[in-house]
Amino acid sequence: LLRTHIQPSQVLSVSNLTVSEVSPAFGNRSEYSIEENRIVITLHSLQEEDSDNYICVQVLESSQLSARGTMVLVREVEQACEKSSWHSYVLAVVVALLFCALVCCTLCRVDVKKCFQKKKIDVVYEDMSCNSRRNTLVRS
Protein backbone atom coordinates (compact mmCIF):
# COMPACT_ATOMS: atom_id res chain seq x y z
CA LEU A 1 0.00 0.00 0.00
CA LEU A 2 1.51 3.31 -1.09
CA ARG A 3 0.74 6.97 -0.48
CA THR A 4 1.25 8.85 -3.71
CA HIS A 5 0.56 12.61 -3.59
CA ILE A 6 0.94 14.67 -0.42
CA GLN A 7 3.52 12.52 1.37
CA PRO A 8 4.66 9.78 -1.02
CA SER A 9 5.70 6.79 1.04
CA GLN A 10 5.15 3.10 1.59
CA VAL A 11 2.48 2.41 4.22
CA LEU A 12 2.40 -1.39 4.31
CA SER A 13 4.30 -4.07 2.44
CA VAL A 14 3.14 -7.70 2.39
CA SER A 15 5.45 -10.36 1.03
CA ASN A 16 4.48 -14.05 0.84
CA LEU A 17 1.40 -13.27 2.95
CA THR A 18 3.45 -11.96 5.88
CA VAL A 19 3.97 -8.33 6.80
CA SER A 20 7.50 -7.36 5.95
CA GLU A 21 7.34 -3.62 6.55
CA VAL A 22 4.92 -1.15 8.17
CA SER A 23 5.39 2.61 8.10
CA PRO A 24 6.07 4.03 11.59
CA ALA A 25 3.26 6.54 11.02
CA PHE A 26 0.77 3.65 10.76
CA GLY A 27 2.42 1.24 13.22
CA ASN A 28 -0.54 0.45 15.50
CA ARG A 29 -3.18 1.80 13.14
CA SER A 30 -3.00 -0.68 10.27
CA GLU A 31 -3.90 -4.33 9.86
CA TYR A 32 -4.47 -6.70 7.01
CA SER A 33 -6.35 -9.93 6.43
CA ILE A 34 -6.46 -12.44 3.61
CA GLU A 35 -9.88 -13.25 2.16
CA GLU A 36 -9.89 -15.90 -0.57
CA ASN A 37 -7.34 -14.63 -3.10
CA ARG A 38 -7.21 -10.98 -2.03
CA ILE A 39 -5.66 -8.98 0.79
CA VAL A 40 -7.82 -6.54 2.78
CA ILE A 41 -5.95 -3.65 4.41
CA THR A 42 -7.64 -1.63 7.15
CA LEU A 43 -6.38 1.68 8.53
CA HIS A 44 -7.66 2.74 11.98
CA SER A 45 -7.83 6.07 13.83
CA LEU A 46 -7.16 8.23 10.79
CA GLN A 47 -5.92 11.78 11.35
CA GLU A 48 -6.00 14.88 9.15
CA GLU A 49 -2.39 14.37 8.10
CA ASP A 50 -3.34 10.91 6.75
CA SER A 51 -5.30 12.53 3.89
CA ASP A 52 -3.75 11.36 0.61
CA ASN A 53 -4.24 9.10 -2.40
CA TYR A 54 -3.54 5.45 -1.50
CA ILE A 55 -2.89 2.76 -4.10
CA CYS A 56 -2.21 -0.95 -3.92
CA VAL A 57 0.74 -2.11 -5.97
CA GLN A 58 1.65 -5.69 -6.80
CA VAL A 59 5.28 -6.18 -7.68
CA LEU A 60 5.99 -9.02 -10.06
CA GLU A 61 9.42 -10.17 -11.23
CA SER A 62 10.05 -7.33 -13.63
CA SER A 63 6.93 -5.15 -13.56
CA GLN A 64 4.41 -3.49 -11.28
CA LEU A 65 0.66 -3.72 -11.39
CA SER A 66 -1.23 -0.90 -9.72
CA ALA A 67 -4.83 0.17 -9.38
CA ARG A 68 -6.32 3.67 -9.57
CA GLY A 69 -6.20 4.08 -5.85
CA THR A 70 -8.44 5.54 -3.23
CA MET A 71 -8.51 9.18 -2.21
CA VAL A 72 -8.78 9.46 1.57
CA LEU A 73 -9.78 12.85 2.95
CA VAL A 74 -9.86 13.09 6.73
CA ARG A 75 -11.57 16.06 8.35
CA GLU A 76 -11.60 17.14 11.96
CA VAL A 77 -13.95 15.04 14.05
CA GLU A 78 -16.53 16.92 16.10
CA GLN A 79 -16.89 15.79 19.65
CA ALA A 80 -20.62 15.08 19.68
CA CYS A 81 -20.64 14.13 23.35
CA GLU A 82 -19.15 17.41 24.48
CA LYS A 83 -21.56 19.39 22.34
CA SER A 84 -24.63 17.55 23.55
CA SER A 85 -23.57 17.72 27.21
CA TRP A 86 -23.08 21.49 26.86
CA HIS A 87 -26.61 21.76 25.47
CA SER A 88 -28.03 19.69 28.32
CA TYR A 89 -26.36 21.94 30.93
CA VAL A 90 -27.81 25.05 29.30
CA LEU A 91 -31.23 23.42 29.11
CA ALA A 92 -31.08 22.42 32.79
CA VAL A 93 -30.16 25.98 33.84
CA VAL A 94 -32.94 27.50 31.73
CA VAL A 95 -35.51 25.08 33.17
CA ALA A 96 -34.35 25.87 36.73
CA LEU A 97 -34.61 29.63 36.11
CA LEU A 98 -38.09 29.27 34.62
CA PHE A 99 -39.18 27.21 37.62
CA CYS A 100 -37.85 29.87 40.02
CA ALA A 101 -39.67 32.59 38.07
CA LEU A 102 -42.91 30.59 38.23
CA VAL A 103 -42.58 30.14 42.00
CA CYS A 104 -41.86 33.86 42.49
CA CYS A 105 -44.87 34.90 40.39
CA THR A 106 -47.11 32.51 42.31
CA LEU A 107 -45.90 33.80 45.68
CA CYS A 108 -46.44 37.41 44.62
CA ARG A 109 -50.08 36.70 43.72
CA VAL A 110 -50.80 35.00 47.04
CA ASP A 111 -50.62 37.20 50.12
CA VAL A 112 -47.60 35.53 51.65
CA LYS A 113 -47.93 37.27 55.03
CA LYS A 114 -51.38 35.81 55.54
CA CYS A 115 -50.13 32.32 54.80
CA PHE A 116 -47.46 32.42 57.50
CA GLN A 117 -49.41 34.26 60.24
CA LYS A 118 -50.82 32.33 63.15
CA LYS A 119 -54.47 31.85 62.60
CA LYS A 120 -56.66 33.56 65.20
CA ILE A 121 -59.04 31.26 66.92
CA ASP A 122 -62.56 32.52 66.61
CA VAL A 123 -63.80 32.90 70.19
CA VAL A 124 -67.46 33.30 70.97
CA TYR A 125 -68.33 34.62 74.41
CA GLU A 126 -71.77 33.98 75.79
CA ASP A 127 -73.27 35.56 78.81
CA MET A 128 -74.11 32.70 81.15
CA SER A 129 -75.22 34.84 84.10
CA CYS A 130 -78.56 34.27 85.75
CA ASN A 131 -80.06 37.31 84.11
CA SER A 132 -79.38 36.06 80.65
CA ARG A 133 -80.41 32.52 81.44
CA ARG A 134 -83.77 33.63 82.72
CA ASN A 135 -85.07 34.04 79.24
CA THR A 136 -84.07 30.53 78.30
CA LEU A 137 -85.54 28.74 81.28
CA VAL A 138 -88.59 26.71 80.60
CA ARG A 139 -91.56 27.65 82.73
CA SER A 140 -94.22 25.23 83.48
ROSE-4610 file (N, C-alpha, C; in Angstrom, 1 decimal, always signed):
// ROSE-4610
residu = [L/L/L/L/L/L/R/R/R/T/T/T/H/H/H/I/I/I/Q/Q/Q/P/P/P/S/S/S/Q/Q/Q/V/V/V/L/L/L/S/S/S/V/V/V/S/S/S/N/N/N/L/L/L/T/T/T/V/V/V/S/S/S/E/E/E/V/V/V/S/S/S/P/P/P/A/A/A/F/F/F/G/G/G/N/N/N/R/R/R/S/S/S/E/E/E/Y/Y/Y/S/S/S/I/I/I/E/E/E/E/E/E/N/N/N/R/R/R/I/I/I/V/V/V/I/I/I/T/T/T/L/L/L/H/H/H/S/S/S/L/L/L/Q/Q/Q/E/E/E/E/E/E/D/D/D/S/S/S/D/D/D/N/N/N/Y/Y/Y/I/I/I/C/C/C/V/V/V/Q/Q/Q/V/V/V/L/L/L/E/E/E/S/S/S/S/S/S/Q/Q/Q/L/L/L/S/S/S/A/A/A/R/R/R/G/G/G/T/T/T/M/M/M/V/V/V/L/L/L/V/V/V/R/R/R/E/E/E/V/V/V/E/E/E/Q/Q/Q/A/A/A/C/C/C/E/E/E/K/K/K/S/S/S/S/S/S/W/W/W/H/H/H/S/S/S/Y/Y/Y/V/V/V/L/L/L/A/A/A/V/V/V/V/V/V/V/V/V/A/A/A/L/L/L/L/L/L/F/F/F/C/C/C/A/A/A/L/L/L/V/V/V/C/C/C/C/C/C/T/T/T/L/L/L/C/C/C/R/R/R/V/V/V/D/D/D/V/V/V/K/K/K/K/K/K/C/C/C/F/F/F/Q/Q/Q/K/K/K/K/K/K/K/K/K/I/I/I/D/D/D/V/V/V/V/V/V/Y/Y/Y/E/E/E/D/D/D/M/M/M/S/S/S/C/C/C/N/N/N/S/S/S/R/R/R/R/R/R/N/N/N/T/T/T/L/L/L/V/V/V/R/R/R/S/S/S]
num = [1/1/1/2/2/2/3/3/3/4/4/4/5/5/5/6/6/6/7/7/7/8/8/8/9/9/9/10/10/10/11/11/11/12/12/12/13/13/13/14/14/14/15/15/15/16/16/16/17/17/17/18/18/18/19/19/19/20/20/20/21/21/21/22/22/22/23/23/23/24/24/24/25/25/25/26/26/26/27/27/27/28/28/28/29/29/29/30/30/30/31/31/31/32/32/32/33/33/33/34/34/34/35/35/35/36/36/36/37/37/37/38/38/38/39/39/39/40/40/40/41/41/41/42/42/42/43/43/43/44/44/44/45/45/45/46/46/46/47/47/47/48/48/48/49/49/49/50/50/50/51/51/51/52/52/52/53/53/53/54/54/54/55/55/55/56/56/56/57/57/57/58/58/58/59/59/59/60/60/60/61/61/61/62/62/62/63/63/63/64/64/64/65/65/65/66/66/66/67/67/67/68/68/68/69/69/69/70/70/70/71/71/71/72/72/72/73/73/73/74/74/74/75/75/75/76/76/76/77/77/77/78/78/78/79/79/79/80/80/80/81/81/81/82/82/82/83/83/83/84/84/84/85/85/85/86/86/86/87/87/87/88/88/88/89/89/89/90/90/90/91/91/91/92/92/92/93/93/93/94/94/94/95/95/95/96/96/96/97/97/97/98/98/98/99/99/99/100/100/100/101/101/101/102/102/102/103/103/103/104/104/104/105/105/105/106/106/106/107/107/107/108/108/108/109/109/109/110/110/110/111/111/111/112/112/112/113/113/113/114/114/114/115/115/115/116/116/116/117/117/117/118/118/118/119/119/119/120/120/120/121/121/121/122/122/122/123/123/123/124/124/124/125/125/125/126/126/126/127/127/127/128/128/128/129/129/129/130/130/130/131/131/131/132/132/132/133/133/133/134/134/134/135/135/135/136/136/136/137/137/137/138/138/138/139/139/139/140/140/140]
x = [+0.9/+0.0/+0.9/+0.7/+1.5/+0.7/+1.3/+0.7/+1.4/+0.6/+1.2/+1.4/+0.5/+0.6/+1.2/+0.5/+0.9/+2.2/+2.3/+3.5/+3.8/+4.4/+4.7/+5.5/+5.0/+5.7/+5.0/+5.7/+5.2/+4.5/+3.2/+2.5/+2.6/+2.4/+2.4/+2.9/+3.8/+4.3/+4.1/+3.4/+3.1/+3.9/+4.7/+5.5/+5.2/+4.8/+4.5/+3.5/+2.5/+1.4/+1.9/+3.0/+3.4/+3.8/+3.6/+4.0/+5.5/+6.0/+7.5/+7.9/+7.0/+7.3/+6.1/+6.0/+4.9/+5.5/+4.9/+5.4/+5.2/+6.2/+6.1/+4.8/+4.4/+3.3/+2.0/+2.0/+0.8/+1.0/+2.0/+2.4/+1.3/+0.6/-0.5/-1.9/-1.9/-3.2/-3.5/-2.7/-3.0/-3.0/-3.8/-3.9/-4.3/-4.1/-4.5/-5.0/-5.8/-6.3/-6.4/-6.4/-6.5/-7.8/-8.6/-9.9/-9.8/-10.0/-9.9/-8.6/-8.6/-7.3/-7.1/-7.5/-7.2/-6.8/-6.1/-5.7/-6.5/-7.0/-7.8/-7.0/-6.7/-5.9/-6.9/-6.8/-7.6/-6.8/-7.1/-6.4/-7.3/-6.8/-7.7/-7.2/-8.1/-7.8/-7.1/-7.8/-7.2/-7.1/-6.1/-5.9/-5.9/-6.0/-6.0/-4.8/-3.6/-2.4/-2.3/-3.3/-3.3/-4.1/-4.6/-5.3/-4.3/-4.6/-3.8/-4.4/-3.8/-4.2/-3.5/-4.2/-3.5/-3.8/-2.7/-2.9/-2.2/-2.8/-2.2/-1.4/-0.2/+0.7/+1.2/+1.1/+1.7/+2.9/+4.0/+5.3/+5.5/+5.7/+6.0/+7.5/+8.0/+9.4/+10.0/+9.4/+10.1/+9.1/+7.9/+6.9/+6.0/+5.3/+4.4/+3.0/+2.1/+0.7/+0.1/-0.6/-1.2/-2.6/-3.4/-4.8/-4.9/-6.1/-6.3/-6.1/-6.4/-6.2/-7.5/-7.3/-8.4/-8.0/-8.8/-8.5/-9.1/-8.3/-8.8/-8.6/-9.8/-9.8/-10.3/-9.5/-9.9/-10.1/-11.2/-11.6/-11.6/-11.6/-11.6/-12.9/-12.8/-13.9/-14.5/-15.9/-16.5/-16.8/-16.6/-16.9/-18.4/-19.2/-20.6/-21.0/-20.3/-20.6/-20.5/-19.4/-19.1/-20.2/-20.6/-21.6/-22.9/-23.3/-24.6/-24.7/-23.6/-23.6/-23.6/-23.0/-23.1/-24.5/-25.2/-26.6/-27.5/-27.2/-28.0/-27.8/-26.6/-26.4/-27.1/-27.1/-27.8/-29.3/-29.8/-31.2/-31.6/-30.8/-31.1/-31.1/-30.2/-30.2/-31.4/-31.8/-32.9/-34.2/-34.3/-35.5/-35.5/-34.4/-34.3/-34.7/-34.3/-34.6/-36.1/-36.7/-38.1/-38.9/-38.5/-39.2/-39.1/-38.0/-37.9/-38.8/-38.8/-39.7/-41.1/-41.5/-42.9/-43.3/-42.3/-42.6/-42.7/-41.8/-41.9/-43.2/-43.6/-44.9/-46.0/-46.0/-47.1/-47.1/-46.0/-45.9/-46.3/-46.0/-46.4/-48.0/-48.6/-50.1/-50.8/-50.2/-50.8/-50.3/-51.1/-50.6/-49.8/-48.5/-47.6/-47.7/-47.9/-47.9/-49.1/-50.2/-51.4/-51.1/-50.4/-50.1/-49.3/-48.4/-47.5/-47.9/-48.9/-49.4/-50.1/-50.1/-50.8/-52.3/-53.0/-54.5/-55.1/-56.0/-56.7/-57.8/-57.9/-59.0/-60.3/-61.3/-62.6/-63.2/-63.3/-63.8/-65.2/-66.1/-67.5/-67.7/-68.0/-68.3/-69.8/-70.3/-71.8/-72.0/-72.9/-73.3/-74.1/-73.5/-74.1/-74.6/-74.7/-75.2/-76.7/-77.2/-78.6/-79.5/-79.2/-80.1/-80.3/-79.2/-79.4/-80.0/-79.9/-80.4/-81.9/-82.4/-83.8/-84.7/-84.2/-85.1/-85.1/-84.1/-84.1/-84.7/-85.0/-85.5/-87.0/-87.3/-88.6/-89.5/-90.6/-91.6/-92.7/-93.1/-94.2/-95.5]
y = [-1.2/+0.0/+1.2/+2.1/+3.3/+4.6/+5.6/+7.0/+7.6/+8.4/+8.9/+10.4/+11.2/+12.6/+13.5/+13.7/+14.7/+14.3/+13.1/+12.5/+11.2/+11.1/+9.8/+8.9/+7.7/+6.8/+5.4/+4.5/+3.1/+2.9/+2.6/+2.4/+1.0/+0.0/-1.4/-2.2/-3.2/-4.1/-5.5/-6.3/-7.7/-8.6/-9.5/-10.4/-11.8/-12.6/-14.1/-14.2/-13.3/-13.3/-13.0/-12.4/-12.0/-10.5/-9.8/-8.3/-8.2/-7.5/-7.4/-6.0/-5.0/-3.6/-2.8/-2.1/-1.2/+0.2/+1.2/+2.6/+3.0/+3.6/+4.0/+4.9/+5.7/+6.5/+5.7/+4.5/+3.6/+2.4/+2.4/+1.2/+0.5/+1.1/+0.4/+0.6/+1.4/+1.8/+1.1/+0.0/-0.7/-2.2/-2.9/-4.3/-4.9/-6.1/-6.7/-8.1/-8.6/-9.9/-10.5/-11.8/-12.4/-13.1/-12.7/-13.2/-13.8/-15.1/-15.9/-15.6/-14.9/-14.6/-13.1/-12.4/-11.0/-10.6/-9.5/-9.0/-7.7/-7.7/-6.5/-5.8/-4.5/-3.7/-2.7/-2.5/-1.6/-0.7/+0.6/+1.7/+2.2/+2.3/+2.7/+4.1/+4.8/+6.1/+7.1/+7.3/+8.2/+9.7/+10.4/+11.8/+12.6/+14.0/+14.9/+14.7/+14.5/+14.4/+13.1/+12.2/+10.9/+11.1/+12.3/+12.5/+12.4/+11.6/+11.4/+10.4/+10.1/+9.1/+7.8/+6.7/+5.5/+4.5/+3.8/+2.8/+1.4/+0.4/-1.0/-1.3/-1.8/-2.1/-3.6/-4.3/-5.7/-5.7/-6.1/-6.2/-7.6/-7.7/-9.0/-9.0/-10.0/-10.2/-8.9/-8.5/-7.3/-6.2/-6.2/-5.2/-4.9/-3.8/-3.5/-3.4/-3.9/-3.7/-2.8/-1.8/-0.9/-0.5/-0.2/+0.2/+1.7/+2.2/+3.7/+4.3/+3.6/+4.1/+4.6/+5.0/+5.5/+6.8/+7.9/+9.2/+9.2/+9.4/+9.5/+10.9/+11.5/+12.9/+12.8/+13.1/+13.1/+14.5/+14.7/+16.1/+15.9/+17.1/+17.1/+16.5/+15.7/+15.0/+15.9/+16.2/+16.9/+16.0/+16.5/+15.8/+15.9/+15.0/+15.1/+15.0/+14.3/+14.1/+15.5/+16.1/+17.4/+18.4/+18.4/+19.4/+19.1/+17.9/+17.5/+17.8/+17.5/+17.7/+19.2/+20.0/+21.5/+21.9/+21.4/+21.8/+21.3/+20.2/+19.7/+20.5/+21.0/+21.9/+23.2/+23.8/+25.0/+24.8/+23.7/+23.4/+23.3/+22.6/+22.4/+23.8/+24.7/+26.0/+26.8/+26.8/+27.5/+27.0/+25.7/+25.1/+25.5/+25.5/+25.9/+27.3/+28.2/+29.6/+29.8/+29.1/+29.3/+28.8/+27.7/+27.2/+28.2/+28.8/+29.9/+31.1/+31.5/+32.6/+32.2/+31.0/+30.6/+30.6/+30.1/+30.1/+31.6/+32.5/+33.9/+34.5/+34.3/+34.9/+34.4/+33.1/+32.5/+33.1/+33.2/+33.8/+35.3/+36.0/+37.4/+37.5/+36.6/+36.7/+36.3/+35.4/+35.0/+35.9/+36.3/+37.2/+36.3/+36.4/+35.5/+35.7/+37.0/+37.3/+36.5/+36.5/+35.8/+34.3/+33.8/+32.3/+31.9/+32.8/+32.4/+33.0/+33.7/+34.3/+33.2/+33.3/+32.3/+32.7/+31.6/+31.9/+32.2/+33.2/+33.6/+32.6/+32.2/+31.3/+32.1/+31.8/+32.5/+32.1/+33.1/+32.9/+33.5/+32.8/+33.3/+33.3/+34.5/+34.6/+34.7/+33.9/+34.0/+34.4/+35.1/+35.6/+34.4/+33.8/+32.7/+33.1/+34.4/+34.8/+34.5/+34.6/+34.3/+35.1/+36.4/+37.3/+36.9/+36.4/+36.1/+34.7/+33.9/+32.5/+32.5/+33.6/+33.6/+33.5/+34.1/+34.0/+32.7/+31.8/+30.5/+29.4/+29.8/+28.7/+28.4/+27.2/+26.7/+26.9/+27.5/+27.7/+26.7/+26.2/+25.2/+25.7]
z = [+0.0/+0.0/+0.0/-0.9/-1.1/-1.0/-0.4/-0.5/-1.7/-2.5/-3.7/-3.9/-3.2/-3.6/-2.5/-1.4/-0.4/+0.2/+0.8/+1.4/+0.8/-0.4/-1.0/-0.1/+0.2/+1.0/+1.0/+1.5/+1.6/+3.0/+3.0/+4.2/+4.8/+3.9/+4.3/+3.2/+3.5/+2.4/+2.9/+2.1/+2.4/+1.4/+1.9/+1.0/+1.5/+0.5/+0.8/+2.0/+2.0/+3.0/+4.4/+4.6/+5.9/+5.8/+6.8/+6.8/+6.9/+5.9/+5.9/+6.4/+6.2/+6.6/+6.8/+7.9/+8.2/+8.5/+7.9/+8.1/+9.6/+10.2/+11.6/+11.8/+10.8/+11.0/+11.2/+10.7/+10.8/+11.6/+12.4/+13.2/+13.9/+14.8/+15.5/+14.8/+13.7/+13.1/+11.8/+11.5/+10.3/+10.5/+9.8/+9.9/+8.5/+8.3/+7.0/+7.3/+6.3/+6.4/+5.0/+4.9/+3.6/+3.5/+2.4/+2.2/+0.8/+0.7/-0.6/-1.3/-2.4/-3.1/-3.2/-2.1/-2.0/-0.6/-0.5/+0.8/+1.1/+2.3/+2.8/+3.8/+3.5/+4.4/+5.1/+6.4/+7.2/+7.9/+7.8/+8.5/+9.6/+10.8/+12.0/+12.4/+13.2/+13.8/+12.9/+11.8/+10.8/+11.3/+10.9/+11.3/+10.1/+10.3/+9.2/+8.3/+8.9/+8.1/+7.3/+7.5/+6.8/+5.4/+5.2/+3.9/+2.7/+1.8/+0.6/-0.4/-1.4/-2.4/-2.1/-1.8/-1.5/-2.6/-3.0/-4.1/-3.7/-4.1/-3.9/-5.1/-4.9/-6.0/-5.8/-6.9/-6.8/-7.6/-7.0/-7.7/-8.2/-9.5/-10.1/-10.4/-11.0/-11.2/-11.9/-12.9/-13.6/-13.8/-13.3/-13.6/-12.3/-12.4/-11.3/-11.8/-11.1/-11.4/-10.3/-10.7/-9.7/-10.1/-9.1/-9.4/-9.4/-9.6/-9.6/-8.2/-7.2/-5.8/-5.2/-4.0/-3.2/-2.6/-2.8/-2.2/-0.8/+0.2/+1.6/+2.0/+2.4/+2.9/+4.4/+5.3/+6.7/+7.2/+7.8/+8.3/+9.9/+10.5/+12.0/+12.5/+13.5/+14.0/+15.1/+15.1/+16.1/+17.3/+18.4/+19.6/+20.0/+19.5/+19.7/+21.2/+21.9/+23.3/+24.1/+23.8/+24.5/+24.1/+22.8/+22.3/+23.0/+23.0/+23.6/+25.1/+25.8/+27.2/+27.5/+26.7/+26.9/+26.7/+25.7/+25.5/+26.7/+27.2/+28.3/+29.6/+29.8/+30.9/+30.8/+29.6/+29.3/+29.5/+29.0/+29.1/+30.6/+31.4/+32.8/+33.5/+33.2/+33.8/+33.5/+32.2/+31.7/+32.4/+32.5/+33.2/+34.6/+35.3/+36.7/+36.9/+36.0/+36.1/+35.9/+34.9/+34.6/+35.8/+36.4/+37.6/+38.8/+39.0/+40.0/+39.7/+38.5/+38.1/+38.3/+38.0/+38.2/+39.7/+40.5/+42.0/+42.5/+42.1/+42.5/+42.1/+40.9/+40.4/+41.2/+41.5/+42.3/+43.7/+44.3/+45.7/+45.7/+44.7/+44.6/+44.5/+43.9/+43.7/+45.0/+45.8/+47.0/+48.1/+49.0/+50.1/+51.1/+50.9/+51.6/+53.2/+53.6/+55.0/+55.7/+55.0/+55.5/+55.7/+54.8/+54.8/+56.0/+56.4/+57.5/+58.9/+58.9/+60.2/+61.0/+62.3/+63.2/+63.0/+62.8/+62.6/+64.0/+64.0/+65.2/+65.4/+66.6/+66.9/+67.1/+66.4/+66.6/+68.0/+68.9/+70.2/+70.3/+70.8/+71.0/+72.5/+73.0/+74.4/+74.6/+75.5/+75.8/+77.2/+77.4/+78.8/+79.5/+80.5/+81.2/+82.5/+82.8/+84.1/+84.3/+85.5/+85.7/+85.0/+84.8/+84.1/+82.7/+82.1/+80.6/+80.5/+81.5/+81.4/+81.7/+82.3/+82.7/+81.5/+80.4/+79.2/+78.6/+78.9/+78.3/+79.2/+80.4/+81.3/+80.8/+81.0/+80.6/+81.8/+81.6/+82.7/+82.5/+83.6/+83.5/+84.1]
